[in-house]
Amino acid sequence: MSDLRDPAPYDALLLLSFGGPEGPDDVVPFLANVTRGRGIPEERLKEVGKHYFLFGGVSPINAQNRALLDALRKDLADHALELPVYWGNRNWAPYLTDTLREMVTDGHRRIAVLATSAYASYSGCRQYRENLAESLAALEAEGLPVPRVDKLRHYFNHPGFVGPMVDGVLASLADLPEDVRAGAHLAFTTHSIPVSAADTSGPVETHGDGGSYVAEHLEVARLISEAVREETGIEHPWQLVYQSRSGAPHIPWLEPDICDHLETLHGDGVPAVVMAPIGFVSDHMEVLYDLDTEATAKAAELGLPVRRSATVGADPRFAAAVRELLLERAAAERDRPVTPCALGALGPSHDLCPVGCCPARALKPAAAGADSPF
């Protein structure tokens, strides 16, 4: 095997995700896990869970993760990499601690971790690192071996992540009526987060005015829009917008909201819109409800033709990108020369989260960082 196709020192790959309910009885316990420590009463959780109940209490995220798990295993096998792939969630079964317990029982001691979040932010990076630290501490308390875990870098600008989204936007444009297609605007959407969290996202040197979170999304939107222009010969106007806001109304969150943006575009005479959920790896509940249900209903009310482009999901190109990220990190860990793969001006993200990166709301240990206890 070529030195740059060797996964050593890693002996396993962990797919780490958010998790979601898989039936009506799961919804309130799942939301209780998500909001643990905030003192939210059960009746409020039932109200929050109404989006899930509209879909039979089932979030598509677990099915999406199973498909991605299969795609990762197939890609590794197709490239003669005998590396087992496991799956653990933050908020629902299979739980992260249970999965890590299984992994160490199976003899794994050096684990690469892929989180299903492509961008820098507290909730998209450091919180997963905190979850890892909590789970590793639980294993230590049980007297089990504590493995070393390394979180793979942010992949927002990897061609295996960007390419499928370009194809999704092109397909959505082609699906619009021909008389409105050329004038369509692109609305690139991602999860809104508190402005304070955005401003402190990423390494300390990037803090301020949206931080790495906004900068990385703007870069991906630019990359996609330029690729669409090269393919179609048409420069579609675009904007980064937000969805899925939650939390107290007096706390500033990133804006504009997608529904407000659709109203603005309609008022400006824009003939059609493609909504591209670049902030999401797969079609989970925020995509199904906030875009396919709520935003699509708003567009229908306005008489504005819209299409929603596909997320990356289990696209084979994304599975291949994960393999490349894994082998790239493995080579770096062995002090072998490697050129990380990244599109655009921002370059590849860091391998090891530096001190002060995406700071926590409260001081908690976090794994896979420069200041990690494990």
Buried (B, 14 or more C-beta within 10 A) or exposed (E): EEEBEBBEBBBBBBBBBBBBBBEEEBBBBBBBBBBEEEEBEEEEBEEBBEBBEEBEBBBBBBBBBEBBBEBBBBBBEEEEBEBEBBBBBBBBEBBBBBBBBEBBEEEBBBBBBBBBBBBBBBBBBBBBBBBBBBBBBBBEEEEBEBBBBBBBBBBBBBBBBBBBBBBBBBEBBEEBEEEBBBBBBBBBBBBBBBBBBBBBBBBEEBBEEBBBBBBBBBBBBBBBBBBBEEEBEEEBEBBBBBBBBEEEEEEEBBEBBBBEBBBEBBEEEBBBBBBBBBBBBBBBBBBBBBBBBBBBEBBEEBEBBBBBBBBBBBBEBBBBBBBBBBBBBBBBBEEEEBEBBBBBEBEBBBBBBBEBBBBEEEEEBBBBBEEBEB
